Amino acid sequence: MTPAELIEQPFGTYAELIRAQAKVRPRHTALIQDDREVSFATLDAMMDRVAATLQRDGIHPTESIAICAGTSLEYAAVFLGALRAGVAVAPLAPSSTPQTIADMAANSEARLFLVDAEVAAELAPVQTQIAVPWIALDESAAGTPFSRWLAPAGSVPEPVAIRPEWPFNIIYSSGTTGTPKGIVQPHGMRWSHAQRARPQGYGPDSVTVIATPLYSNTTLVSFFPTVTLGGTVVLMGKFATTAYLALAEKHRATHTMLVPVQYRRLMAHADFDRYDLASFRMKLCTSAPFAAALKADILRRWPGGLVEYYGMTEGGGTCILAAHEHPDKLATVGKAAEGHDIRLIDEAGREIAPGEIGEVVGHSPAMMQGYHRQPEKTREAEWYAPDGKRFIRTGDVGRFDAEGFLTLMDRRKDMIISGGFNVYPSDLEAVLAQHPAVAEAAVVGVASPRWGETPVAFVVTRVGAGDTAIPAASELRDWANARLGKTQRLAAVEIVDTLPRSAIGKILKRELRDTFVPPADI
C-alpha cells in the first residue's frame, strides 16, 4: 500500500508508514539535527537494525525499553525501531532527580536502558538500581557503545503483527503533583493521533522544527505525524530563541509545536520581526495555559495558522482552538475535537448543567490503557457515565459557553477556598498580567488561620521596564486588589526573578507553595 492508502486504514503502524515512505521517496530527508541528515531509506534501514537487535537480545513484543538522554538522531531511530519490533518505549526525563529516574525505570520494567554521557554522570548515585544493560547512544563510556550494540548493516527483523491494544509507549507524568505515573498509550491511540493530524497540513512537503525534548508527549504528537506522513523533522538539542528562529528560516519550516513559555520568549525577541517566517502553515501549542494576549500577538506577527490543543497525555478527550479562525475566542481552549466527548462534573461526580463550573472529563478513541502497574491510580483517574461510558478525569475546572467553547478556570487542586468561597488563581493572574510592569504571574493558595486558605501571587517583572516603572510588591498587591472582588483579594505579592517550571514549561506551583513563608498577619 502507498502511505496515503495506509493512513486511511482503521489501524496500522508507524513502522509500516515509514517503510512505505522509504519505498516511495527513499532519498527524501526524514530527520535533521545540526549538520546531520537522515533519509527515509536510511531511517527505515536503521529501524530494521534496531528491531533485529532487540529480537537478538531476547526482548519480546509488549516488553519495554527505557531511554533517558538528550535529543538525537539515534534516540529517534531507537524509538521508531523498537516500535517495529512491537517493543514499548519508556522515554524518561533527564531533568528528573536520579532517584525518580531509577524508580521510573523500575516501574516501566525496562529490559534495556539507553543513555548518554551527561545523563549517566547524573545517575552515578543510583546506577546499581538500574540493573539492566546500559547502551550509550553517544558512543561514550556510559554503557555499551551504540554502534557496537547495534546489529550489522542489512539486518532484518522477524515480522511482528502488532495489535492496536499493545503498548506503544509509557509516558511518565511530569511529577508536578507528586511521583510520576507511567501512562500506557496503545498503538491504536497513536494511530488515531496521526489520522487527526492530517487536517493540520502535515504531509510529504512539511518541515517541522522540534524544540521540546523527545521524552515529552508534547513533542511526540508533532514528531510522529510529521515523519510518518512523509515530512522532515528538524531536531533542536536545547531551545534558544535566536537558534530556533535561524533554524526555522533556514529550513523553511511549515510547522512547529511549542509550549507557551517558548512562544512568549520568541515573541519578546528583539529581532523576531526580522526573520522570514512566511513558510509557516501551522503553529501548535499545548501543555500549559496559553494567554489570550500572547495568542493575539502571534496571530498578528507570525504567519500561518495557530492551533491550541487542550488535553492530557492520558487521553480521554481533546479540545481544539483554531485561533486564526476564532479570534474572538482566544480566552478559551476551543471545542471538543470530532469524535471526542467532553463533559463537566461536580464534586459528587454528577454531570452539571451548561454554563456551570465543573471538573472536565473526556472520552475519545485515544485513551490510555491505564497507569503502569498502578491500578488504584488508574481507577482514581476514571469517571463512568450512568450508561457505563468510560471517561478520564483531567483535574481541571472549566465552563462551556453557549457555543460549546471551553474556558478553563484552573486545576482543581489549585483552586483556593478562602472563607468558604471558591477563588480561581487564573482570574487573579489575568488581572496581574494587565499591569505594564508584570511579565508573568502565578497565584497559589497558602494556609491562613483566618480564611483557611488565602491567595498569594509570585510575579516576574518585565526586563528593561526601568527601575521607576517597577512597583514595590505591596504597591502591586494594592493595585491588583483594587480590581479584584472582595473574596479574591491577594494577601501578599512576592517579586521573583523566575517562576519554577518543568522541562516543558509548566509552572511548578507546588514549589512556590512549599517555599513561601507566610507573614504572621495572613
C-alpha positions in Angstrom: 0.0 0.0 0.0 1.0 3.6 -0.5 1.3 5.9 2.5 -1.9 7.6 1.5 -3.7 4.3 1.4 -2.2 3.1 4.7 -3.3 6.1 6.7 -6.9 5.6 5.6 -7.0 2.2 7.3 -8.8 1.8 10.6 -5.5 0.7 12.1 -1.9 0.5 11.0 1.5 1.1 12.5 4.0 3.9 12.2 6.7 1.3 11.2 4.6 0.4 8.2 4.1 4.1 7.2 7.8 4.8 7.4 8.6 1.8 5.3 6.1 2.9 2.7 7.6 6.4 2.7 11.0 4.9 2.2 9.8 3.0 -0.9 8.1 6.0 -2.4 10.7 8.7 -1.6 13.9 6.9 -0.4 16.2 10.0 -0.7 13.8 12.4 0.9 15.2 13.8 4.2 13.3 12.4 7.3 15.4 13.8 10.1 17.9 16.7 10.5 20.0 17.7 13.5 22.7 20.3 13.2 24.7 19.3 10.1 23.5 15.7 10.0 20.6 14.4 7.8 18.9 11.1 7.6 16.9 10.0 4.6 13.8 7.8 4.8 15.7 4.9 3.3 18.4 5.2 5.9 15.9 5.7 8.7 14.0 2.6 7.6 17.2 0.5 7.5 18.2 1.8 10.9 14.8 0.8 12.3 15.3 -2.7 10.9 18.7 -2.9 12.7 17.3 -1.7 16.0 14.4 -4.2 15.8 16.7 -7.0 14.9 19.0 -6.2 17.8 16.1 -6.2 20.3 15.0 -9.6 18.9 18.6 -10.9 19.1 18.7 -9.8 22.8 15.5 -11.6 23.6 13.3 -8.6 24.2 9.8 -9.6 23.1 6.8 -7.7 21.8 4.9 -5.8 24.6 8.0 -5.7 26.7 9.7 -2.4 27.2 13.0 -0.4 27.0 13.8 2.9 28.6 15.6 5.9 27.0 16.9 8.7 29.2 19.1 11.0 27.0 19.2 14.3 25.2 17.6 14.7 21.8 19.5 13.0 19.0 19.0 11.2 15.7 20.0 7.9 17.4 17.3 8.5 20.0 14.6 8.9 17.3 15.8 5.8 15.4 15.8 3.6 18.5 12.3 4.8 19.4 11.0 4.0 16.0 12.9 0.8 15.6 11.6 -0.5 18.9 8.1 0.1 17.7 8.8 -2.1 14.6 9.7 -4.9 17.0 6.5 -4.4 19.0 8.6 -3.2 22.0 7.2 -0.4 24.0 9.4 2.6 24.8 9.5 4.5 28.1 11.1 7.9 27.3 12.3 9.3 30.7 13.0 12.9 31.5 16.7 13.5 32.2 15.7 16.6 34.2 14.1 14.3 36.9 16.1 13.5 40.0 18.3 10.4 39.8 16.1 8.5 42.2 13.0 9.4 40.3 14.6 8.2 37.1 15.6 4.9 38.8 12.1 4.5 40.1 10.6 5.2 36.6 12.9 2.7 35.0 11.9 0.0 37.5 8.2 0.8 37.2 8.4 0.5 33.4 10.0 -2.9 33.7 12.5 -1.9 31.0 14.7 -4.6 29.7 17.3 -2.2 28.4 18.4 1.3 29.4 19.7 3.8 26.8 21.6 6.9 28.0 24.2 9.4 27.0 27.3 10.6 29.0 25.7 13.6 30.5 22.7 11.7 31.9 24.9 8.8 33.1 27.1 11.1 35.1 24.0 12.4 36.9 22.8 8.8 37.5 26.0 7.6 39.2 24.5 7.5 42.7 21.7 5.2 41.5 23.4 3.2 38.8 23.2 -0.1 40.6 19.4 0.3 41.0 19.0 0.2 37.2 20.2 -3.4 36.8 19.7 -3.9 33.1 22.2 -3.5 30.2 23.1 0.2 29.5 23.6 1.4 26.0 25.4 4.7 25.2 23.6 6.4 22.4 26.5 8.9 22.1 29.2 6.2 21.9 30.6 7.3 25.3 31.7 5.1 28.2 28.2 5.4 29.7 27.4 1.9 28.5 28.0 -0.4 25.6 28.6 2.0 22.6 25.5 2.2 20.4 27.4 1.2 17.2 28.8 -1.9 18.9 25.4 -3.0 20.3 23.6 -2.5 17.0 23.1 -5.4 14.7 25.2 -5.3 11.4 24.0 -3.2 8.5 21.5 -5.1 6.4 20.0 -6.9 9.4 16.3 -7.6 9.0 14.0 -8.4 12.0 11.4 -11.1 12.1 8.0 -9.6 11.2 5.7 -8.7 14.1 2.0 -8.5 13.8 1.3 -5.6 16.1 -2.2 -5.3 17.7 -3.9 -2.0 18.5 -4.1 -2.7 22.2 -0.4 -3.4 22.6 1.6 -0.7 24.5 3.3 1.8 22.2 5.0 3.8 24.9 4.9 4.5 28.6 4.9 8.3 29.1 5.6 9.4 32.7 3.7 12.4 34.0 5.7 15.5 34.8 5.6 14.8 38.5 4.3 18.3 39.2 1.8 16.8 41.6 4.0 14.1 43.1 5.6 10.9 41.9 5.4 10.5 38.1 2.9 7.9 36.9 3.5 5.7 33.8 0.8 6.4 31.2 0.5 3.4 28.9 -0.6 4.6 25.4 -1.5 1.8 23.0 -0.7 1.6 19.3 -4.3 2.3 18.4 -4.2 5.6 20.3 -1.1 6.8 18.5 -2.6 5.7 15.1 -5.6 8.0 15.7 -3.1 10.8 16.5 -1.6 10.5 13.0 -5.0 10.5 11.4 -6.1 13.5 13.4 -3.0 15.5 12.3 -3.7 15.4 8.6 -6.1 18.5 8.6 -3.2 20.5 10.1 -1.3 20.3 6.8 1.2 17.6 7.7 2.4 15.8 4.6 5.4 15.0 2.3 6.4 18.7 1.9 6.0 19.6 5.6 9.0 20.6 7.7 8.6 20.6 11.5 11.0 22.2 13.9 11.0 20.3 17.2 12.2 22.4 20.1 10.9 20.4 23.0 12.5 17.1 24.3 11.7 13.7 22.8 10.5 12.3 26.1 7.6 14.7 26.2 4.2 13.8 24.8 4.0 17.4 23.6 6.9 16.7 21.2 5.7 13.3 20.1 2.2 14.5 19.0 4.0 16.6 16.4 7.1 14.5 15.7 5.3 11.3 14.8 2.7 12.8 12.4 5.5 14.7 10.5 7.8 11.7 9.9 5.1 9.1 9.4 3.3 11.3 6.8 6.5 11.8 4.9 7.7 15.2 6.2 11.0 16.3 7.6 11.7 16.8 11.3 14.4 19.3 12.4 15.6 18.4 15.9 16.9 21.0 18.3 19.0 19.8 21.2 18.2 22.7 23.5 15.8 25.5 22.9 17.2 29.0 22.4 15.3 31.8 20.8 17.9 33.0 18.2 18.9 29.5 17.2 15.2 28.5 16.8 14.4 31.4 14.6 17.5 30.8 12.5 16.6 27.1 12.0 13.0 27.9 11.1 14.2 30.4 8.5 16.9 28.2 7.1 14.8 25.1 6.6 11.7 27.0 5.5 9.7 25.5 8.4 6.0 24.8 7.8 5.1 23.5 11.3 6.2 23.7 14.9 4.9 22.6 18.3 5.9 24.9 21.2 4.8 25.4 24.7 3.5 28.8 25.9 6.7 29.9 27.6 8.7 29.3 24.3 6.2 31.4 22.4 6.4 34.2 24.9 10.2 34.2 24.7 10.2 34.2 20.9 7.7 37.0 20.6 9.8 39.0 23.0 13.0 38.5 21.0 14.3 41.9 19.9 14.8 40.7 16.3 11.8 38.5 15.9 10.3 40.6 13.1 13.5 40.5 11.0 13.3 36.7 10.4 11.5 35.4 7.4 8.8 33.0 8.7 6.5 33.2 5.7 6.8 29.5 5.1 4.8 28.6 8.2 1.4 26.9 7.7 0.6 26.0 11.2 1.9 26.6 14.7 0.7 24.3 17.5 0.7 24.7 21.3 -0.2 22.5 24.2 0.8 21.5 27.8 0.3 24.8 29.8 -2.1 27.8 30.0 -1.8 29.9 26.9 -2.6 33.6 27.5 -5.1 35.2 25.1 -2.9 38.3 24.7 0.0 36.1 23.6 -2.2 34.2 21.1 -3.3 37.5 19.7 0.3 38.7 19.3 1.3 35.5 17.5 -1.6 35.9 15.1 -0.6 39.4 14.4 3.1 38.9 13.8 3.8 35.3 12.9 2.5 34.0 9.5 0.3 30.9 9.3 -2.4 29.4 11.5 -2.3 28.8 15.2 -3.9 25.8 16.9 -4.0 25.1 20.6 -4.6 21.6 21.8 -6.1 21.0 25.3 -6.0 17.5 26.7 -3.9 15.1 28.7 -1.2 12.6 28.0 -3.7 10.1 29.4 -6.0 10.9 26.6 -9.7 10.9 27.2 -10.7 14.0 25.3 -9.2 16.9 23.4 -10.4 20.4 22.8 -9.0 22.3 19.8 -8.9 26.0 19.2 -8.1 27.2 15.7 -7.1 30.6 16.9 -6.9 32.1 13.4 -10.5 31.0 12.7 -11.9 32.2 16.1 -10.0 35.4 17.1 -12.9 36.2 19.4 -12.4 33.0 21.4 -8.8 33.4 22.4 -9.6 33.1 26.1 -10.9 29.6 25.6 -9.2 26.3 24.7 -11.7 25.6 21.9 -14.3 23.0 21.3 -14.3 19.2 21.6 -12.4 17.5 18.7 -14.5 15.5 16.3 -15.5 12.2 18.0 -14.5 13.4 21.4 -17.0 13.7 24.3 -16.1 16.4 26.8 -18.3 16.9 29.9 -18.2 18.7 33.3 -19.0 17.1 36.6 -19.4 18.3 40.2 -17.6 17.2 43.3 -20.1 14.4 43.8 -19.4 13.1 40.3 -22.7 14.3 38.8 -22.8 15.8 35.3 -23.7 19.5 35.6 -25.9 21.8 33.5 -24.5 24.0 30.7 -23.0 27.3 32.0 -22.0 25.9 35.4 -18.4 25.3 36.5 -17.2 21.8 37.0 -14.3 19.3 36.5 -13.5 18.4 32.9 -13.8 14.8 32.0 -13.3 13.3 28.5 -13.8 10.2 26.3 -12.3 9.6 22.9 -10.8 7.0 20.7 -7.4 8.0 22.0 -7.3 6.9 25.7 -4.6 5.4 27.8 -5.0 1.8 29.0 -4.1 2.9 32.5 -1.2 3.8 34.7 1.5 1.2 34.5 1.3 -1.2 37.5 -0.8 1.3 39.4 -4.4 0.1 39.2 -5.6 2.3 42.1 -4.3 5.4 40.4 -6.0 4.3 37.2 -9.3 4.0 39.0 -8.9 7.4 40.5 -8.4 8.9 37.1 -11.6 7.3 35.7 -15.2 8.5 35.7 -18.1 6.5 34.3 -21.3 8.0 33.0 -24.6 6.4 34.1 -24.6 4.4 30.8 -21.2 2.9 31.7 -19.2 5.0 29.2 -15.6 5.5 30.5 -14.1 9.0 30.8 -10.7 10.3 32.0 -10.8 12.9 34.7 -8.5 15.9 33.9 -8.4 17.6 37.3 -9.1 20.9 35.5 -12.1 23.1 36.3 -13.9 24.8 33.4 -17.1 26.1 31.9 -18.7 25.8 28.5 -20.1 28.9 26.8 -23.3 28.8 24.7 -21.3 27.9 21.5 -19.5 24.9 23.2 -16.2 26.6 23.7 -14.4 25.6 26.9 -12.9 28.1 29.2 -10.5 26.7 31.8 -10.7 28.2 35.3 -7.8 26.3 37.0 -6.6 22.9 38.1 -9.0 21.6 40.7 -6.1 21.1 43.1 -5.0 24.7 42.6 -8.5 26.2 43.3 -8.4 28.2 46.5 -11.2 28.0 49.0 -11.0 31.2 51.0 -13.6 31.9 53.7 -15.8 29.4 52.0 -15.6 31.0 48.6 -14.0 29.4 45.5 -11.2 31.5 44.2 -9.6 30.7 40.8 -6.0 31.6 40.5 -6.2 32.2 36.8 -8.7 35.1 37.4 -6.2 36.8 39.7 -3.3 36.1 37.3 -5.2 37.6 34.5 -5.6 40.9 36.5 -2.0 41.0 37.4 -1.0 40.5 33.8 -2.7 43.8 32.9 -0.1 45.7 34.9 2.6 47.1 32.5 5.4 46.0 34.8 4.3 42.4 35.1 5.8 39.9 32.7 4.1 36.8 34.2 2.4 35.9 37.5 1.4 32.7 39.4 -1.1 32.6 42.2 -1.2 29.9 44.8 -3.3 29.3 47.9 -1.5 29.2 51.3 -2.8 28.2 54.7 -4.4 31.0 56.7 -5.8 30.8 60.3 -8.4 33.4 59.4 -9.6 32.2 56.0 -8.5 28.6 55.8 -6.6 29.5 52.6 -5.7 32.8 51.1 -4.2 33.7 47.7 -0.5 34.8 47.3 1.0 36.0 44.0 4.5 35.4 42.7 5.4 38.0 40.0 8.2 38.3 37.4 8.6 41.9 36.3 9.5 43.0 32.8 13.1 43.2 31.9 14.1 46.7 30.9 10.9 48.3 32.3 13.1 50.8 34.2 13.5 51.0 38.0 10.9 53.6 38.3 8.4 51.5 36.4 8.6 48.5 38.7 6.4 49.0 41.8 7.1 47.5 45.2 5.4 44.2 46.0 2.9 45.9 48.3 2.0 48.5 45.7 1.4 45.8 43.1 -0.8 43.9 45.6 -2.9 47.1 46.3 -3.1 47.8 42.6 -4.5 44.3 41.9 -6.8 44.2 44.9 -8.4 47.4 43.7 -9.5 45.5 40.6 -10.5 42.2 42.3 -13.6 41.2 44.2 -13.6 41.2 48.0 -13.3 37.4 48.2 -10.4 37.3 45.7 -8.0 39.8 47.2 -4.4 38.9 47.4 -2.8 38.5 50.9 0.7 39.1 49.5 2.8 39.6 46.4 6.3 38.4 46.1 8.5 39.6 43.2 10.8 36.8 41.9 13.4 36.5 39.2 11.8 33.5 37.6 9.0 31.0 38.1 9.9 27.4 38.6 9.0 25.3 35.6 9.0 21.7 34.4 11.1 20.9 31.3 8.0 21.6 29.1 7.2 24.9 30.7 4.5 24.1 33.3 4.8 26.3 36.3 5.5 24.2 39.4 3.0 25.8 41.8 3.7 23.2 44.4 7.3 24.6 44.7 6.0 28.1 45.1 3.6 27.0 47.8 6.2 24.9 49.7 8.8 27.6 49.8 6.5 30.5 50.8 7.0 31.7 54.4 3.7 33.4 55.4 3.9 36.6 57.5 2.0 36.5 60.8 -0.8 38.7 59.6 -2.3 36.5 56.9 
